[in-house]
Amino acid sequence: MTSPGLRITVAGTAEFPPLLRELARRGETDLDRVESAVREILHAVKAGGDRAVLDYVAKFEGRKPELLLRRDYRGEEALRSLEPTLRGALETAARRIASYHARQAEQLRTFEYEEEGVMLSSRITPVERAGIYAPGGKACYPSSVLMTAIPARVAGVRDIIVASPDTSAEVLAACHLAGVTAIVDAGGAQAIGAMAYGTESVPRVDKIVGPGNIYVAAAKRLVFGQVDIDSIAGPSEILVLADASADPAVVAADLLSQAEHDEDAYPLLVCLGPELAARVSAEVQAQLATLPERDSRGRTRRAIAEASVARHGVALVVHSVDELVGIANELAAEHVSVQMDGARAIADRITRAGALFVGHDTPEAAGDYLAGPSHVLPTGGAARFGAPLGVYDFVSRSSLIGYSRSALAAQAEAITCFARAEGLEAHARAVDVRLAR
């Protein structure tokens, strides 16, 4: 069977505007179709604690963990067991991720000043306990552990709990390198519920971060308010921007690097010229045909990438750089790869993106593993308002306010005027009683 190629659409044709509108609304994930089932799971976990979580693990994962929560998870031993090259890669990634986020932490600053007798301050403190979801299933993601737990550790979080089903040696090693303090041996909505509500063995966390499937995303949305969350993550996506200087084989390889994540992933291309689009599409087909059918653990790989390309593989052909930049900002993609002459100048014009990969020699895969910034990024157009995961996701802010008596006297009339205009007499009297002492 011939592998699928990209759907090529040219600006100015009748089908171009509706396709662009459809892509711009790709983040409207249908969480409602699983919400009822997820509510049932969360309710059961809240009421039944450990037993409910373990029952769902047996039902959905076909396993019976000996312990739901492990603090002694033998991560150092797992790290030593790895093949030396892989161990070195994990250690290098951990070092680079920590270095980047340490610089990020320097930008989180408290401040204090006095103005007209009023002391004003902003205080930043780390959350006490963070929950991190590390997906299992279609792949093994030690990188996601490093990219989420290390920013939490750099922020100063005391207790970092990772929920991951049937953890591999690679994931355990990453937990050790990242400073994870405990592992919940469960996945899915039941793991989110355990961390959000707490059980007999799993302590309640303050924030849950990390990507997962539609059930995990729905669970995170439903527990928001009980705990904080980072975002509602959708399928992975890449937007490659290319001109005649781009190598079609490189562009195709980057598109497939995201297509292989999930059948619903979005491999998108915006380019100058239909010839380039056709050559990239042909390369996508050729490279798909050579992808392994299964990975080293026997999990399907090629079929996932083929489904992604068939469903969402699109090449939009435009006629100017201005049009290309405008579409990139409208789509606000998770990963944006700029493979063009003057790539940095073009990247500087793209103001809505999770992460930008600048130039022909910058593969998106480097950002997934080794570059340094967290690869947990806003998806589905959420880069319009969202941001990469970082140390700022693991802190809380408090305002400190202190009045001198003279300062209160000076502002009393304005404060009580506001209060009485809003019909809140007790507010006004809280000022009056102080000045009457």
Order of alpha helices (4+ residues) and beta strands (2+ residues): beta-alpha-alpha-beta-alpha-alpha-beta-beta-beta-alpha-beta-alpha-beta-alpha-beta-alpha-beta-beta-alpha-beta-alpha-alpha-beta-alpha-beta-alpha-beta-alpha-beta-alpha-alpha
